[in-house]
């Protein structure tokens, strides 16, 4: 089986869940039922981890998906797709990780593009990007970008909510900034480095850079632009009527001035790099806002 036709690699908190929801409903596109397979950005787990690891969310999600499909199969064994869905869930959860395993998760479906949305992929090291390129020699890459300070704040807020539904307002500023300095979190913020790695192996023609600002301003037109890049139909008959609905939105916690200043000072080189590269209204506004916060 061939590898997927495209990947959306991020950025985290820049609209990837929105894109997953809308692409998954397109008649000419197939996505894995659970978002984020995390094949390229995590060590390959052994069988014990696949069965019992409770710390890795993607492994827990795989077990949950398998259990869900098993229950559906038992409740409705006559449903035509029940067995195929259960077999896919079994491979996804328990299969030994390899390039061949990853390829089996993308069934060949005539007339349909197959892809994955996983914002962890943007920050993988360049040698791993080279592995992706070898696996997907004709693959296309979608990378969504957002104001680096606002994206960082949204990501940090999500991280602390996941830890027992704790609001970031209840966390010390020192802990917030310490979390941002972790290699994984900073990797999501390094737009210039990530773009250089992916462009080096896929080239500019197979790399779509989309801006969260455009998504927020006109989601229908933005989705149509992504579909056009992928080579899928983008007429009104395939665009969901609720395309503008927010997905996985945060709770809009207010960013303290001191945190905004600290994040801006770290993100300022990134904002400058994006303005130098794209020089559009969005990146110009990002830079102006980041400079103002950092002052």
N, C-alpha and C positions, 0 to 999 in steps of 0.2 A: 504494500500500500504506500502511496506517496505521502509526503509530509504535507502540512497545511499550505494553503495558498497565501495566507497573510497572517501577520501578528499585529496586535495593538500593544505596544510595549509600555505605555504610560502616557503622561506622568501620573503618579498617584495623586488622587484628589483633583484631577483635571478633567473629569467627565468620562472616565473609562466605564463606570457602571452604567451610565446613561447610554454609552455607545453599545455595550453588551446587550442591553435590553432591546434597543432598536434594531441592531443587526440581527439578533436572534429571531426576530419576527419577519425578516425579509424572506420572501419565497425562494430567492436564489442564493441564500447563504445558510451555511450550517456552522453552528458553534457548539462546543461541548456544553452539555447541560449545566454543569457547575462552572462558574467563572474562575479563572486562575488555576491552571494545572500545576504551575510552578515546576516545570521540568528542567528548565535551563538555569534557574537561579537558586536551586537548593541542592544540597548533597543527596545522592540517590539513597533512599532509605532501605534498610534490610527488611526482611519479612516481619520480624518482631516489631519494628517501628510502624510498619504498615498496619499491623494488627492492634497495637496497644499504645503508641505514642499519643500523649494527651496534650503536649505543648505546641505541636505544629498544627495550625488551624487547617491547612490544606489536607493533612492526613485524616484529621477528625471529620472534615467535610466529605472525604472520599468514603469513609466508613458509613457515615450517615446516609449518603446517596445510595450505597449498596443496600443498606437495610430498608430504605424507602422503596426501592425497586423490587426487593424481595417480597415485601408486604403487598405491593400492587400486583405482583405476579400471582400470589396466593389468593388474593381477593377476586381477581378477574383473569383466570388462566386462559380464557378464550380470546382475550383482546389481542388483535393481530400483532401489535408491536411490543407486547409485554416481554416476550422472551428476548428479543434483540436488545431491548433497553436493559434488561437484567444482565445479559452477557457483557454489554458495554460497561456497566457499573462494576461487574466482577473484575474485568481487565483493568479498569481505572483504579480500583482500590487495591487489588492484590497482585497485579502483574509486576514482574521484576523489571525495574526501570532500565531502559536502553533506548537507543534511537529507533529500533524496530518496534518496541512497545509504544513509544510516543506516536509513531506513524499509524499504528492500529487504532488509535483513538479518533482518527479522521477518516471515516468511511468514504469510499468513492461513490459520489452521487452525481449522475449525469446532469449537467446544466447548473450545478450548484458550486459556489466557492466555499472553501472550508477555512476557518481561521480560529485564532484564539486571542482572548483579551487577558493580559496579565501584566499589570504595571510594575511588577518586580523585575521584568526583563530589561528595562531601560538601563539599569545600573550594572549589568553583568560585565565582567572584564572583557577586554577586546578579544583575547583568544577564544573566549566562549562565544562571542558574537561571530567569530570566524567559523566555529562549529555550526552555528545556526545557518550561516550562509551556505555551507556545504550541504546541509540537510535540506535547505530550501533554495536551490539555485535560481529559481524564478520568483521567489517569494517577494511580497511587498510588505512594507513596514509603516504603521501609523503611529505617530508620536504626538500626543496632545500636550500643550504647554500652558502654564498659568502663571500669573504674577508670582515670582518666586517667594516673596514674603507671605502673601495670602495663601499660597499653596502649602508652605511650611506650617503656618498656623493651623490650617484645616487638618493637615496630616497629624500634627501633634495633638490636637483636640481629639481626633479619632482614636489615637493610640491610648490616651488616658481613659476615654469612655469604654474601651474594650476591657480595661482592667477593672471589672466590677461596676461598670456604669458610673465611673467617677468623672465628674466634670473637671475640666482643666482649670476652672476658677478655684478649685480646692487644692491645687498643686502649687508648690512653691515655684517661684520664677527660676530658681537655681536648678530645680529638677527638670523643668521644661527645657531650659537651655542645654542641660546635660544630655537630655534625650536627643536633642537636635544634633549634637556633636557626635553621636554614635555613627560608626561607619555606614550602617545600613540606611539610617535616616538621611545622612548627608549625601549618600549616593543618589537618592531620589532627587536631590536638589541640584545636582551637577549637570545641568542641561548641556553646556558646551562640550564637556568631556563625553557625555553619552551620545550626543549628536555626532561627534567626530568618530567614535567607535563604530556606530551603525552605518554612517555614510561611507566609511572606508571600505566596508564589505558589501553594501547594497547599492551604493551610488545615489546621487541626488534624485534620479528619475524614479527610483523605487522606494523613496522615503517621503511620506506625506507628513508635514508638520502642520498641525492644526492648533488654533488658539482658543482657549476657553472663553475668551471675550466674544468671539464670533458665535460660539455655541450658545452662550447666554443671550446674545442679542437676537439671533435668528436661527433657532435650532433646526428648523426645516431645511433652510438653505445649507446649513453646516452639514447635516446628514447627507444631503444630496451631493455635496462636494466630496465627502468621504467615499460614498458609493461610486461616484464617477472615477475616482482614483483607483478603486478596487476593480473596476470594470463591470459593475453590477447596475441593473436598472435603477433609475432615480426619478421616475415619473410619479405623479400623484397617486397612481393605483397601488404603489408599493410603500408609500410613506405612511407610517402609522398616524392616525388622527390625533393621538396624544403625544406626539413626538416631543413636545415642549415640557412634558412632565418631569420634574426633578427626580433624580434617583440617588439613593444613598446620601442624601443631603445631611450636612452637619446641623448642629443646634445653634449656630450663629453666636457662639460665645464671643464676648468682646475682648479684643487683644489689648492687654495693658500697654501703656506707652513705653515702659521700660523694656518689655519683651519685644515690642515692635522695633525699638531702637537697636536692641541686640541682634535680632534676626536680620534687620536691614543691613547692619554693618557686615555681617557674614555673607549676605546674599548680594551685596552691591557689585562685586566683580561679575557675578552671573548676570545681573540686570544689565550691566554695561556690555557684556559679551553678546547678549541677545539683541540689544539695540544696534550694536555694530554689525551683527550678522543680518538681521531682518529689516531694521530701519523702517518700521511701520508704526501706525498710530498706537497699536497695543504696546509694543516694546518701548516706545517713547514714553508712554504713560507709566509703564512699570518702572522705568528708570527714574522718572520725576518723583514718583511716589516713594521709591526706595531711598532716593537721596534726601527727601524731606524727612522720612522716618529716621534715617541715620544721623541727621544733623544734631 
